[in-house]
Amino acid sequence: MIVCSCNILSDQDIRAIARDPSYVPPRVAEIYSRLGCNAECGRCVRTIREIIDEATALPTQESVPG
């Protein structure tokens, strides 16, 4: 799903960066920077923050026993 229509950023793009352990805790500004763009109108910032929170709350494959 496209989250940012100004920069054409998808929720998958954001989740991939949010789960990167080198960016803990990831910030919205870092998401834009890693994707090579800047916030334009700002309408997507709240949604990006929610995606970051969801992505970082989920356990990764490495942390799941089994």
N, C-alpha and C positions, 0 to 999 in steps of 0.2 A: 504494500500500500504506500502511495506517495504521502509523505508527512509534510514536506516543505515544497510547495509548488514554485516558489521563487528559484530554488536551487535544484529542484527535482531530486530530493533525497527520499529514500524509502525507509520504512521501518527496519528492514533487513540490514541496510547500510549502517544505521544507527546502532542496532543490536550488536553487530560484529565489532564495532569499535568499543562499545560499552563493556563488552565481555573481555576485552584485551587487558590482561593483568598489569601491563605497564602503565595503564591509565586508571589508577584506583585512588580516590573515587573519580570517575570521569565527569567532566563538566560540559555543559552545552557548548561553550566556546571551543573546547578541545574537539568536539565532534565536528564542528564546522571547519576547524583548522585541519584536522586529519583528512577531511573530504575535499579540501582545497577551495573552500568558499567562505562567505561571511553571511551573517544574518542580514536579511533585507528588510522585510516588513515586521518581523518578530511574532507573527501569529502562530508559528509552529513551536516556539520555545517551550511552552507549557507541555505540549505533547511530547517533544523530545525529552524533556525532563522525566515525564512519566515512563517513557520507554527505557530510559537509562535506569530508573528505579526498579522497573520490572526485570530488566536484563541482569542487573547486579544482584537481585534477590534470589534468582534461580541458581541451584547448584550446577556446577559444570560437570562434565563427564569424569574428569580427574578426581573430583571430590566425592563422587558417588561410590560407596563400597560395592565390591562385587567383582 
